[in-house]
Amino acid sequence: MKEVLYVFVAIFLAELGDKTQLATIAFASKYGWVKAFLGAVLGLVSVNLIGAILGDKIGDALPFELIHKGAGVLFILFGILMLLGKL
């Protein structure tokens, strides 16, 4: 159960103030908070379900350390691309 809390906190902090939250604010101002909330929840759940399934499959095929290092490299690469205005 502790792992669920870790995932919750990580996702909560990652999503706080990002473009998804700003889009939800914009949709709520137009469609109301209930519709915006439901749409945001369904979208976030769907994309995270894909990530969880892929992560489970990748975890079966590759060692955790390699996945961890690969994720770090991707984050650095995306950060560099964002700084260069390519993303």
PyMOL Python script that loads the backbone (N, CA, C, O; Angstrom):
from pymol import cmd

cmd.read_pdbstr("""\
ATOM      1  N   MET A   1       0.813  -1.199   0.000  1.00  0.00           N
ATOM      2  CA  MET A   1       0.000   0.000   0.000  1.00  0.00           C
ATOM      3  C   MET A   1       0.857   1.264   0.000  1.00  0.00           C
ATOM      4  O   MET A   1       0.454   2.302  -0.526  1.00  0.00           O
ATOM      5  N   LYS A   2       2.023   1.161   0.588  1.00  0.00           N
ATOM      6  CA  LYS A   2       2.944   2.292   0.632  1.00  0.00           C
ATOM      7  C   LYS A   2       3.345   2.718  -0.776  1.00  0.00           C
ATOM      8  O   LYS A   2       3.538   3.905  -1.037  1.00  0.00           O
ATOM      9  N   GLU A   3       3.469   1.751  -1.680  1.00  0.00           N
ATOM     10  CA  GLU A   3       3.852   2.052  -3.056  1.00  0.00           C
ATOM     11  C   GLU A   3       2.788   2.894  -3.751  1.00  0.00           C
ATOM     12  O   GLU A   3       3.120   3.771  -4.548  1.00  0.00           O
ATOM     13  N   VAL A   4       1.517   2.641  -3.461  1.00  0.00           N
ATOM     14  CA  VAL A   4       0.428   3.424  -4.057  1.00  0.00           C
ATOM     15  C   VAL A   4       0.543   4.886  -3.619  1.00  0.00           C
ATOM     16  O   VAL A   4       0.335   5.794  -4.425  1.00  0.00           O
ATOM     17  N   LEU A   5       0.868   5.110  -2.368  1.00  0.00           N
ATOM     18  CA  LEU A   5       1.052   6.474  -1.868  1.00  0.00           C
ATOM     19  C   LEU A   5       2.224   7.146  -2.583  1.00  0.00           C
ATOM     20  O   LEU A   5       2.131   8.317  -2.950  1.00  0.00           O
ATOM     21  N   TYR A   6       3.326   6.419  -2.784  1.00  0.00           N
ATOM     22  CA  TYR A   6       4.478   6.972  -3.499  1.00  0.00           C
ATOM     23  C   TYR A   6       4.095   7.406  -4.909  1.00  0.00           C
ATOM     24  O   TYR A   6       4.461   8.494  -5.354  1.00  0.00           O
ATOM     25  N   VAL A   7       3.352   6.545  -5.611  1.00  0.00           N
ATOM     26  CA  VAL A   7       2.927   6.861  -6.978  1.00  0.00           C
ATOM     27  C   VAL A   7       1.989   8.065  -6.964  1.00  0.00           C
ATOM     28  O   VAL A   7       2.115   8.966  -7.792  1.00  0.00           O
ATOM     29  N   PHE A   8       1.043   8.076  -6.015  1.00  0.00           N
ATOM     30  CA  PHE A   8       0.113   9.204  -5.910  1.00  0.00           C
ATOM     31  C   PHE A   8       0.870  10.519  -5.732  1.00  0.00           C
ATOM     32  O   PHE A   8       0.607  11.485  -6.449  1.00  0.00           O
ATOM     33  N   VAL A   9       1.795  10.564  -4.797  1.00  0.00           N
ATOM     34  CA  VAL A   9       2.531  11.801  -4.518  1.00  0.00           C
ATOM     35  C   VAL A   9       3.351  12.220  -5.734  1.00  0.00           C
ATOM     36  O   VAL A   9       3.391  13.402  -6.075  1.00  0.00           O
ATOM     37  N   ALA A  10       4.004  11.264  -6.391  1.00  0.00           N
ATOM     38  CA  ALA A  10       4.814  11.589  -7.568  1.00  0.00           C
ATOM     39  C   ALA A  10       3.950  12.163  -8.687  1.00  0.00           C
ATOM     40  O   ALA A  10       4.309  13.179  -9.284  1.00  0.00           O
ATOM     41  N   ILE A  11       2.826  11.532  -8.976  1.00  0.00           N
ATOM     42  CA  ILE A  11       1.941  12.010 -10.038  1.00  0.00           C
ATOM     43  C   ILE A  11       1.318  13.346  -9.647  1.00  0.00           C
ATOM     44  O   ILE A  11       1.232  14.255 -10.473  1.00  0.00           O
ATOM     45  N   PHE A  12       0.889  13.469  -8.408  1.00  0.00           N
ATOM     46  CA  PHE A  12       0.283  14.716  -7.942  1.00  0.00           C
ATOM     47  C   PHE A  12       1.254  15.881  -8.115  1.00  0.00           C
ATOM     48  O   PHE A  12       0.879  16.928  -8.644  1.00  0.00           O
ATOM     49  N   LEU A  13       2.486  15.706  -7.677  1.00  0.00           N
ATOM     50  CA  LEU A  13       3.474  16.786  -7.782  1.00  0.00           C
ATOM     51  C   LEU A  13       3.853  17.070  -9.231  1.00  0.00           C
ATOM     52  O   LEU A  13       4.074  18.223  -9.602  1.00  0.00           O
ATOM     53  N   ALA A  14       3.928  16.018 -10.055  1.00  0.00           N
ATOM     54  CA  ALA A  14       4.276  16.208 -11.464  1.00  0.00           C
ATOM     55  C   ALA A  14       3.182  16.963 -12.208  1.00  0.00           C
ATOM     56  O   ALA A  14       3.474  17.759 -13.102  1.00  0.00           O
ATOM     57  N   GLU A  15       1.933  16.722 -11.848  1.00  0.00           N
ATOM     58  CA  GLU A  15       0.812  17.341 -12.546  1.00  0.00           C
ATOM     59  C   GLU A  15       0.475  18.733 -12.018  1.00  0.00           C
ATOM     60  O   GLU A  15      -0.171  19.517 -12.713  1.00  0.00           O
ATOM     61  N   LEU A  16       0.905  19.044 -10.803  1.00  0.00           N
ATOM     62  CA  LEU A  16       0.558  20.317 -10.185  1.00  0.00           C
ATOM     63  C   LEU A  16       1.155  21.480 -10.975  1.00  0.00           C
ATOM     64  O   LEU A  16       2.376  21.625 -11.045  1.00  0.00           O
ATOM     65  N   GLY A  17       0.302  22.300 -11.564  1.00  0.00           N
ATOM     66  CA  GLY A  17       0.766  23.486 -12.279  1.00  0.00           C
ATOM     67  C   GLY A  17       1.263  23.224 -13.686  1.00  0.00           C
ATOM     68  O   GLY A  17       1.829  24.127 -14.304  1.00  0.00           O
ATOM     69  N   ASP A  18       1.077  22.025 -14.219  1.00  0.00           N
ATOM     70  CA  ASP A  18       1.547  21.766 -15.577  1.00  0.00           C
ATOM     71  C   ASP A  18       0.491  22.189 -16.596  1.00  0.00           C
ATOM     72  O   ASP A  18      -0.561  22.714 -16.230  1.00  0.00           O
ATOM     73  N   LYS A  19       0.779  21.957 -17.865  1.00  0.00           N
ATOM     74  CA  LYS A  19      -0.135  22.369 -18.937  1.00  0.00           C
ATOM     75  C   LYS A  19      -1.490  21.679 -18.843  1.00  0.00           C
ATOM     76  O   LYS A  19      -2.508  22.262 -19.217  1.00  0.00           O
ATOM     77  N   THR A  20      -1.513  20.453 -18.351  1.00  0.00           N
ATOM     78  CA  THR A  20      -2.777  19.738 -18.209  1.00  0.00           C
ATOM     79  C   THR A  20      -3.689  20.460 -17.219  1.00  0.00           C
ATOM     80  O   THR A  20      -4.887  20.605 -17.462  1.00  0.00           O
ATOM     81  N   GLN A  21      -3.127  20.905 -16.122  1.00  0.00           N
ATOM     82  CA  GLN A  21      -3.937  21.609 -15.130  1.00  0.00           C
ATOM     83  C   GLN A  21      -4.419  22.948 -15.685  1.00  0.00           C
ATOM     84  O   GLN A  21      -5.556  23.349 -15.439  1.00  0.00           O
ATOM     85  N   LEU A  22      -3.569  23.630 -16.421  1.00  0.00           N
ATOM     86  CA  LEU A  22      -3.981  24.896 -17.026  1.00  0.00           C
ATOM     87  C   LEU A  22      -5.098  24.684 -18.048  1.00  0.00           C
ATOM     88  O   LEU A  22      -6.026  25.487 -18.131  1.00  0.00           O
ATOM     89  N   ALA A  23      -5.007  23.609 -18.818  1.00  0.00           N
ATOM     90  CA  ALA A  23      -6.070  23.287 -19.771  1.00  0.00           C
ATOM     91  C   ALA A  23      -7.364  22.970 -19.036  1.00  0.00           C
ATOM     92  O   ALA A  23      -8.440  23.372 -19.478  1.00  0.00           O
ATOM     93  N   THR A  24      -7.274  22.254 -17.919  1.00  0.00           N
ATOM     94  CA  THR A  24      -8.465  21.936 -17.133  1.00  0.00           C
ATOM     95  C   THR A  24      -9.106  23.212 -16.601  1.00  0.00           C
ATOM     96  O   THR A  24     -10.331  23.327 -16.583  1.00  0.00           O
ATOM     97  N   ILE A  25      -8.302  24.158 -16.175  1.00  0.00           N
ATOM     98  CA  ILE A  25      -8.836  25.445 -15.710  1.00  0.00           C
ATOM     99  C   ILE A  25      -9.585  26.144 -16.847  1.00  0.00           C
ATOM    100  O   ILE A  25     -10.679  26.672 -16.646  1.00  0.00           O
ATOM    101  N   ALA A  26      -8.990  26.141 -18.037  1.00  0.00           N
ATOM    102  CA  ALA A  26      -9.632  26.786 -19.177  1.00  0.00           C
ATOM    103  C   ALA A  26     -10.950  26.093 -19.533  1.00  0.00           C
ATOM    104  O   ALA A  26     -11.952  26.759 -19.793  1.00  0.00           O
ATOM    105  N   PHE A  27     -10.949  24.754 -19.544  1.00  0.00           N
ATOM    106  CA  PHE A  27     -12.182  24.027 -19.846  1.00  0.00           C
ATOM    107  C   PHE A  27     -13.244  24.267 -18.775  1.00  0.00           C
ATOM    108  O   PHE A  27     -14.426  24.405 -19.089  1.00  0.00           O
ATOM    109  N   ALA A  28     -12.827  24.316 -17.520  1.00  0.00           N
ATOM    110  CA  ALA A  28     -13.783  24.551 -16.430  1.00  0.00           C
ATOM    111  C   ALA A  28     -14.425  25.925 -16.558  1.00  0.00           C
ATOM    112  O   ALA A  28     -15.602  26.091 -16.239  1.00  0.00           O
ATOM    113  N   SER A  29     -13.670  26.901 -17.017  1.00  0.00           N
ATOM    114  CA  SER A  29     -14.243  28.243 -17.163  1.00  0.00           C
ATOM    115  C   SER A  29     -15.295  28.283 -18.271  1.00  0.00           C
ATOM    116  O   SER A  29     -16.180  29.138 -18.266  1.00  0.00           O
ATOM    117  N   LYS A  30     -15.190  27.350 -19.220  1.00  0.00           N
ATOM    118  CA  LYS A  30     -16.148  27.320 -20.332  1.00  0.00           C
ATOM    119  C   LYS A  30     -17.284  26.325 -20.098  1.00  0.00           C
ATOM    120  O   LYS A  30     -18.440  26.628 -20.395  1.00  0.00           O
ATOM    121  N   TYR A  31     -16.965  25.135 -19.566  1.00  0.00           N
ATOM    122  CA  TYR A  31     -17.947  24.056 -19.470  1.00  0.00           C
ATOM    123  C   TYR A  31     -18.400  23.742 -18.045  1.00  0.00           C
ATOM    124  O   TYR A  31     -19.304  22.928 -17.855  1.00  0.00           O
ATOM    125  N   GLY A  32     -17.794  24.369 -17.050  1.00  0.00           N
ATOM    126  CA  GLY A  32     -18.131  24.084 -15.658  1.00  0.00           C
ATOM    127  C   GLY A  32     -17.152  23.073 -15.064  1.00  0.00           C
ATOM    128  O   GLY A  32     -16.533  22.280 -15.773  1.00  0.00           O
ATOM    129  N   TRP A  33     -17.036  23.131 -13.748  1.00  0.00           N
ATOM    130  CA  TRP A  33     -15.996  22.329 -13.098  1.00  0.00           C
ATOM    131  C   TRP A  33     -16.283  20.830 -13.150  1.00  0.00           C
ATOM    132  O   TRP A  33     -15.342  20.040 -13.224  1.00  0.00           O
ATOM    133  N   VAL A  34     -17.547  20.411 -13.114  1.00  0.00           N
ATOM    134  CA  VAL A  34     -17.858  18.980 -13.097  1.00  0.00           C
ATOM    135  C   VAL A  34     -17.447  18.329 -14.419  1.00  0.00           C
ATOM    136  O   VAL A  34     -16.786  17.291 -14.420  1.00  0.00           O
ATOM    137  N   LYS A  35     -17.834  18.932 -15.539  1.00  0.00           N
ATOM    138  CA  LYS A  35     -17.479  18.367 -16.846  1.00  0.00           C
ATOM    139  C   LYS A  35     -15.969  18.396 -17.068  1.00  0.00           C
ATOM    140  O   LYS A  35     -15.394  17.444 -17.595  1.00  0.00           O
ATOM    141  N   ALA A  36     -15.332  19.495 -16.661  1.00  0.00           N
ATOM    142  CA  ALA A  36     -13.877  19.587 -16.815  1.00  0.00           C
ATOM    143  C   ALA A  36     -13.174  18.553 -15.943  1.00  0.00           C
ATOM    144  O   ALA A  36     -12.214  17.917 -16.379  1.00  0.00           O
ATOM    145  N   PHE A  37     -13.647  18.387 -14.722  1.00  0.00           N
ATOM    146  CA  PHE A  37     -13.058  17.405 -13.812  1.00  0.00           C
ATOM    147  C   PHE A  37     -13.204  15.994 -14.362  1.00  0.00           C
ATOM    148  O   PHE A  37     -12.234  15.237 -14.408  1.00  0.00           O
ATOM    149  N   LEU A  38     -14.419  15.641 -14.779  1.00  0.00           N
ATOM    150  CA  LEU A  38     -14.641  14.290 -15.308  1.00  0.00           C
ATOM    151  C   LEU A  38     -13.796  14.028 -16.550  1.00  0.00           C
ATOM    152  O   LEU A  38     -13.204  12.957 -16.683  1.00  0.00           O
ATOM    153  N   GLY A  39     -13.737  14.990 -17.452  1.00  0.00           N
ATOM    154  CA  GLY A  39     -12.908  14.828 -18.651  1.00  0.00           C
ATOM    155  C   GLY A  39     -11.430  14.699 -18.312  1.00  0.00           C
ATOM    156  O   GLY A  39     -10.724  13.868 -18.883  1.00  0.00           O
ATOM    157  N   ALA A  40     -10.966  15.529 -17.376  1.00  0.00           N
ATOM    158  CA  ALA A  40      -9.558  15.474 -16.977  1.00  0.00           C
ATOM    159  C   ALA A  40      -9.220  14.151 -16.309  1.00  0.00           C
ATOM    160  O   ALA A  40      -8.171  13.562 -16.571  1.00  0.00           O
ATOM    161  N   VAL A  41     -10.122  13.684 -15.438  1.00  0.00           N
ATOM    162  CA  VAL A  41      -9.887  12.409 -14.749  1.00  0.00           C
ATOM    163  C   VAL A  41      -9.844  11.262 -15.758  1.00  0.00           C
ATOM    164  O   VAL A  41      -8.944  10.423 -15.709  1.00  0.00           O
ATOM    165  N   LEU A  42     -10.814  11.227 -16.668  1.00  0.00           N
ATOM    166  CA  LEU A  42     -10.836  10.151 -17.667  1.00  0.00           C
ATOM    167  C   LEU A  42      -9.592  10.188 -18.557  1.00  0.00           C
ATOM    168  O   LEU A  42      -9.026   9.142 -18.878  1.00  0.00           O
ATOM    169  N   GLY A  43      -9.169  11.384 -18.954  1.00  0.00           N
ATOM    170  CA  GLY A  43      -7.963  11.504 -19.776  1.00  0.00           C
ATOM    171  C   GLY A  43      -6.718  11.051 -19.027  1.00  0.00           C
ATOM    172  O   GLY A  43      -5.903  10.299 -19.562  1.00  0.00           O
ATOM    173  N   LEU A  44      -6.573  11.508 -17.790  1.00  0.00           N
ATOM    174  CA  LEU A  44      -5.400  11.141 -16.993  1.00  0.00           C
ATOM    175  C   LEU A  44      -5.380   9.656 -16.675  1.00  0.00           C
ATOM    176  O   LEU A  44      -4.327   9.020 -16.728  1.00  0.00           O
ATOM    177  N   VAL A  45      -6.535   9.104 -16.346  1.00  0.00           N
ATOM    178  CA  VAL A  45      -6.612   7.673 -16.055  1.00  0.00           C
ATOM    179  C   VAL A  45      -6.241   6.862 -17.294  1.00  0.00           C
ATOM    180  O   VAL A  45      -5.501   5.883 -17.202  1.00  0.00           O
ATOM    181  N   SER A  46      -6.752   7.267 -18.440  1.00  0.00           N
ATOM    182  CA  SER A  46      -6.481   6.527 -19.683  1.00  0.00           C
ATOM    183  C   SER A  46      -4.995   6.524 -20.030  1.00  0.00           C
ATOM    184  O   SER A  46      -4.422   5.474 -20.323  1.00  0.00           O
ATOM    185  N   VAL A  47      -4.384   7.686 -19.996  1.00  0.00           N
ATOM    186  CA  VAL A  47      -2.972   7.758 -20.377  1.00  0.00           C
ATOM    187  C   VAL A  47      -2.092   7.045 -19.345  1.00  0.00           C
ATOM    188  O   VAL A  47      -1.082   6.441 -19.705  1.00  0.00           O
ATOM    189  N   ASN A  48      -2.470   7.113 -18.073  1.00  0.00           N
ATOM    190  CA  ASN A  48      -1.683   6.416 -17.055  1.00  0.00           C
ATOM    191  C   ASN A  48      -1.898   4.908 -17.090  1.00  0.00           C
ATOM    192  O   ASN A  48      -1.003   4.148 -16.721  1.00  0.00           O
ATOM    193  N   LEU A  49      -3.067   4.469 -17.527  1.00  0.00           N
ATOM    194  CA  LEU A  49      -3.287   3.031 -17.719  1.00  0.00           C
ATOM    195  C   LEU A  49      -2.350   2.499 -18.795  1.00  0.00           C
ATOM    196  O   LEU A  49      -1.753   1.435 -18.635  1.00  0.00           O
ATOM    197  N   ILE A  50      -2.225   3.240 -19.888  1.00  0.00           N
ATOM    198  CA  ILE A  50      -1.285   2.837 -20.951  1.00  0.00           C
ATOM    199  C   ILE A  50       0.136   2.760 -20.387  1.00  0.00           C
ATOM    200  O   ILE A  50       0.857   1.793 -20.636  1.00  0.00           O
ATOM    201  N   GLY A  51       0.533   3.784 -19.627  1.00  0.00           N
ATOM    202  CA  GLY A  51       1.872   3.789 -19.038  1.00  0.00           C
ATOM    203  C   GLY A  51       2.096   2.637 -18.076  1.00  0.00           C
ATOM    204  O   GLY A  51       3.169   2.033 -18.064  1.00  0.00           O
ATOM    205  N   ALA A  52       1.091   2.330 -17.270  1.00  0.00           N
ATOM    206  CA  ALA A  52       1.220   1.236 -16.305  1.00  0.00           C
ATOM    207  C   ALA A  52       1.347  -0.113 -17.012  1.00  0.00           C
ATOM    208  O   ALA A  52       2.163  -0.948 -16.622  1.00  0.00           O
ATOM    209  N   ILE A  53       0.543  -0.320 -18.047  1.00  0.00           N
ATOM    210  CA  ILE A  53       0.608  -1.588 -18.789  1.00  0.00           C
ATOM    211  C   ILE A  53       1.954  -1.727 -19.494  1.00  0.00           C
ATOM    212  O   ILE A  53       2.586  -2.782 -19.438  1.00  0.00           O
ATOM    213  N   LEU A  54       2.392  -0.645 -20.165  1.00  0.00           N
ATOM    214  CA  LEU A  54       3.701  -0.701 -20.835  1.00  0.00           C
ATOM    215  C   LEU A  54       4.830  -0.901 -19.827  1.00  0.00           C
ATOM    216  O   LEU A  54       5.757  -1.676 -20.065  1.00  0.00           O
ATOM    217  N   GLY A  55       4.746  -0.194 -18.696  1.00  0.00           N
ATOM    218  CA  GLY A  55       5.772  -0.346 -17.665  1.00  0.00           C
ATOM    219  C   GLY A  55       5.840  -1.756 -17.120  1.00  0.00           C
ATOM    220  O   GLY A  55       6.925  -2.277 -16.864  1.00  0.00           O
ATOM    221  N   ASP A  56       4.695  -2.370 -16.942  1.00  0.00           N
ATOM    222  CA  ASP A  56       4.652  -3.748 -16.458  1.00  0.00           C
ATOM    223  C   ASP A  56       5.316  -4.688 -17.457  1.00  0.00           C
ATOM    224  O   ASP A  56       6.091  -5.566 -17.075  1.00  0.00           O
ATOM    225  N   LYS A  57       5.009  -4.500 -18.737  1.00  0.00           N
ATOM    226  CA  LYS A  57       5.589  -5.359 -19.789  1.00  0.00           C
ATOM    227  C   LYS A  57       7.091  -5.120 -19.921  1.00  0.00           C
ATOM    228  O   LYS A  57       7.866  -6.069 -20.044  1.00  0.00           O
ATOM    229  N   ILE A  58       7.500  -3.847 -19.896  1.00  0.00           N
ATOM    230  CA  ILE A  58       8.929  -3.530 -19.996  1.00  0.00           C
ATOM    231  C   ILE A  58       9.666  -4.067 -18.773  1.00  0.00           C
ATOM    232  O   ILE A  58      10.787  -4.564 -18.882  1.00  0.00           O
ATOM    233  N   GLY A  59       9.025  -3.962 -17.604  1.00  0.00           N
ATOM    234  CA  GLY A  59       9.631  -4.460 -16.364  1.00  0.00           C
ATOM    235  C   GLY A  59       9.872  -5.956 -16.383  1.00  0.00           C
ATOM    236  O   GLY A  59      10.796  -6.453 -15.740  1.00  0.00           O
ATOM    237  N   ASP A  60       9.037  -6.671 -17.125  1.00  0.00           N
ATOM    238  CA  ASP A  60       9.241  -8.119 -17.255  1.00  0.00           C
ATOM    239  C   ASP A  60      10.429  -8.437 -18.158  1.00  0.00           C
ATOM    240  O   ASP A  60      11.059  -9.485 -18.016  1.00  0.00           O
ATOM    241  N   ALA A  61      10.733  -7.527 -19.090  1.00  0.00           N
ATOM    242  CA  ALA A  61      11.755  -7.803 -20.096  1.00  0.00           C
ATOM    243  C   ALA A  61      13.127  -7.210 -19.765  1.00  0.00           C
ATOM    244  O   ALA A  61      14.147  -7.735 -20.211  1.00  0.00           O
ATOM    245  N   LEU A  62      13.165  -6.127 -18.991  1.00  0.00           N
ATOM    246  CA  LEU A  62      14.422  -5.429 -18.729  1.00  0.00           C
ATOM    247  C   LEU A  62      14.647  -5.259 -17.230  1.00  0.00           C
ATOM    248  O   LEU A  62      13.687  -5.193 -16.462  1.00  0.00           O
ATOM    249  N   PRO A  63      15.910  -5.186 -16.808  1.00  0.00           N
ATOM    250  CA  PRO A  63      16.185  -4.944 -15.385  1.00  0.00           C
ATOM    251  C   PRO A  63      15.794  -3.515 -14.978  1.00  0.00           C
ATOM    252  O   PRO A  63      15.891  -2.584 -15.776  1.00  0.00           O
ATOM    253  N   PHE A  64      15.356  -3.361 -13.733  1.00  0.00           N
ATOM    254  CA  PHE A  64      14.891  -2.073 -13.232  1.00  0.00           C
ATOM    255  C   PHE A  64      15.950  -0.983 -13.382  1.00  0.00           C
ATOM    256  O   PHE A  64      15.623   0.149 -13.742  1.00  0.00           O
ATOM    257  N   GLU A  65      17.200  -1.307 -13.114  1.00  0.00           N
ATOM    258  CA  GLU A  65      18.268  -0.308 -13.181  1.00  0.00           C
ATOM    259  C   GLU A  65      18.375   0.274 -14.594  1.00  0.00           C
ATOM    260  O   GLU A  65      18.580   1.478 -14.753  1.00  0.00           O
ATOM    261  N   LEU A  66      18.241  -0.560 -15.601  1.00  0.00           N
ATOM    262  CA  LEU A  66      18.312  -0.096 -16.986  1.00  0.00           C
ATOM    263  C   LEU A  66      17.110   0.806 -17.304  1.00  0.00           C
ATOM    264  O   LEU A  66      17.268   1.832 -17.965  1.00  0.00           O
ATOM    265  N   ILE A  67      15.943   0.441 -16.848  1.00  0.00           N
ATOM    266  CA  ILE A  67      14.744   1.258 -17.065  1.00  0.00           C
ATOM    267  C   ILE A  67      14.910   2.609 -16.370  1.00  0.00           C
ATOM    268  O   ILE A  67      14.579   3.651 -16.936  1.00  0.00           O
ATOM    269  N   HIS A  68      15.422   2.582 -15.146  1.00  0.00           N
ATOM    270  CA  HIS A  68      15.627   3.806 -14.368  1.00  0.00           C
ATOM    271  C   HIS A  68      16.605   4.739 -15.082  1.00  0.00           C
ATOM    272  O   HIS A  68      16.338   5.934 -15.211  1.00  0.00           O
ATOM    273  N   LYS A  69      17.722   4.205 -15.541  1.00  0.00           N
ATOM    274  CA  LYS A  69      18.721   5.025 -16.248  1.00  0.00           C
ATOM    275  C   LYS A  69      18.173   5.515 -17.583  1.00  0.00           C
ATOM    276  O   LYS A  69      18.419   6.659 -17.967  1.00  0.00           O
ATOM    277  N   GLY A  70      17.440   4.672 -18.290  1.00  0.00           N
ATOM    278  CA  GLY A  70      16.839   5.076 -19.561  1.00  0.00           C
ATOM    279  C   GLY A  70      15.847   6.213 -19.382  1.00  0.00           C
ATOM    280  O   GLY A  70      15.815   7.144 -20.186  1.00  0.00           O
ATOM    281  N   ALA A  71      15.034   6.142 -18.328  1.00  0.00           N
ATOM    282  CA  ALA A  71      14.078   7.217 -18.041  1.00  0.00           C
ATOM    283  C   ALA A  71      14.819   8.516 -17.734  1.00  0.00           C
ATOM    284  O   ALA A  71      14.397   9.589 -18.166  1.00  0.00           O
ATOM    285  N   GLY A  72      15.917   8.424 -16.993  1.00  0.00           N
ATOM    286  CA  GLY A  72      16.716   9.615 -16.689  1.00  0.00           C
ATOM    287  C   GLY A  72      17.284  10.250 -17.940  1.00  0.00           C
ATOM    288  O   GLY A  72      17.263  11.472 -18.089  1.00  0.00           O
ATOM    289  N   VAL A  73      17.789   9.429 -18.833  1.00  0.00           N
ATOM    290  CA  VAL A  73      18.331   9.939 -20.098  1.00  0.00           C
ATOM    291  C   VAL A  73      17.231  10.616 -20.916  1.00  0.00           C
ATOM    292  O   VAL A  73      17.455  11.678 -21.497  1.00  0.00           O
ATOM    293  N   LEU A  74      16.049  10.011 -20.964  1.00  0.00           N
ATOM    294  CA  LEU A  74      14.938  10.609 -21.711  1.00  0.00           C
ATOM    295  C   LEU A  74      14.515  11.952 -21.110  1.00  0.00           C
ATOM    296  O   LEU A  74      14.248  12.899 -21.850  1.00  0.00           O
ATOM    297  N   PHE A  75      14.453  12.047 -19.782  1.00  0.00           N
ATOM    298  CA  PHE A  75      14.111  13.313 -19.149  1.00  0.00           C
ATOM    299  C   PHE A  75      15.136  14.386 -19.492  1.00  0.00           C
ATOM    300  O   PHE A  75      14.766  15.521 -19.792  1.00  0.00           O
ATOM    301  N   ILE A  76      16.412  14.043 -19.451  1.00  0.00           N
ATOM    302  CA  ILE A  76      17.460  15.002 -19.797  1.00  0.00           C
ATOM    303  C   ILE A  76      17.339  15.415 -21.261  1.00  0.00           C
ATOM    304  O   ILE A  76      17.439  16.598 -21.587  1.00  0.00           O
ATOM    305  N   LEU A  77      17.124  14.440 -22.138  1.00  0.00           N
ATOM    306  CA  LEU A  77      16.980  14.727 -23.565  1.00  0.00           C
ATOM    307  C   LEU A  77      15.789  15.648 -23.822  1.00  0.00           C
ATOM    308  O   LEU A  77      15.908  16.621 -24.567  1.00  0.00           O
ATOM    309  N   PHE A  78      14.647  15.347 -23.211  1.00  0.00           N
ATOM    310  CA  PHE A  78      13.468  16.200 -23.396  1.00  0.00           C
ATOM    311  C   PHE A  78      13.717  17.604 -22.839  1.00  0.00           C
ATOM    312  O   PHE A  78      13.268  18.589 -23.424  1.00  0.00           O
ATOM    313  N   GLY A  79      14.428  17.702 -21.717  1.00  0.00           N
ATOM    314  CA  GLY A  79      14.756  19.006 -21.148  1.00  0.00           C
ATOM    315  C   GLY A  79      15.621  19.824 -22.081  1.00  0.00           C
ATOM    316  O   GLY A  79      15.383  21.017 -22.269  1.00  0.00           O
ATOM    317  N   ILE A  80      16.623  19.191 -22.666  1.00  0.00           N
ATOM    318  CA  ILE A  80      17.498  19.881 -23.620  1.00  0.00           C
ATOM    319  C   ILE A  80      16.699  20.336 -24.842  1.00  0.00           C
ATOM    320  O   ILE A  80      16.842  21.471 -25.297  1.00  0.00           O
ATOM    321  N   LEU A  81      15.858  19.446 -25.368  1.00  0.00           N
ATOM    322  CA  LEU A  81      15.036  19.806 -26.532  1.00  0.00           C
ATOM    323  C   LEU A  81      14.088  20.970 -26.216  1.00  0.00           C
ATOM    324  O   LEU A  81      13.857  21.839 -27.057  1.00  0.00           O
ATOM    325  N   MET A  82      13.552  20.974 -25.010  1.00  0.00           N
ATOM    326  CA  MET A  82      12.676  22.088 -24.612  1.00  0.00           C
ATOM    327  C   MET A  82      13.467  23.397 -24.522  1.00  0.00           C
ATOM    328  O   MET A  82      12.994  24.444 -24.966  1.00  0.00           O
ATOM    329  N   LEU A  83      14.666  23.335 -23.950  1.00  0.00           N
ATOM    330  CA  LEU A  83      15.485  24.535 -23.844  1.00  0.00           C
ATOM    331  C   LEU A  83      15.864  25.072 -25.218  1.00  0.00           C
ATOM    332  O   LEU A  83      15.973  26.284 -25.404  1.00  0.00           O
ATOM    333  N   LEU A  84      16.063  24.191 -26.165  1.00  0.00           N
ATOM    334  CA  LEU A  84      16.429  24.595 -27.525  1.00  0.00           C
ATOM    335  C   LEU A  84      15.211  24.990 -28.364  1.00  0.00           C
ATOM    336  O   LEU A  84      15.354  25.416 -29.510  1.00  0.00           O
ATOM    337  N   GLY A  85      14.025  24.849 -27.794  1.00  0.00           N
ATOM    338  CA  GLY A  85      12.807  25.212 -28.511  1.00  0.00           C
ATOM    339  C   GLY A  85      12.416  24.205 -29.569  1.00  0.00           C
ATOM    340  O   GLY A  85      11.665  24.534 -30.487  1.00  0.00           O
ATOM    341  N   LYS A  86      12.906  22.992 -29.461  1.00  0.00           N
ATOM    342  CA  LYS A  86      12.594  21.938 -30.434  1.00  0.00           C
ATOM    343  C   LYS A  86      11.427  21.072 -30.006  1.00  0.00           C
ATOM    344  O   LYS A  86      11.000  20.189 -30.751  1.00  0.00           O
ATOM    345  N   LEU A  87      10.914  21.314 -28.822  1.00  0.00           N
ATOM    346  CA  LEU A  87       9.818  20.477 -28.309  1.00  0.00           C
ATOM    347  C   LEU A  87       8.717  21.337 -27.757  1.00  0.00           C
ATOM    348  O   LEU A  87       7.709  20.818 -27.279  1.00  0.00           O
TER     349      LEU A  87
END
""", "prot")
cmd.dss("prot")
cmd.show_as("cartoon", "prot")
cmd.util.cbc("prot")
cmd.orient("prot")
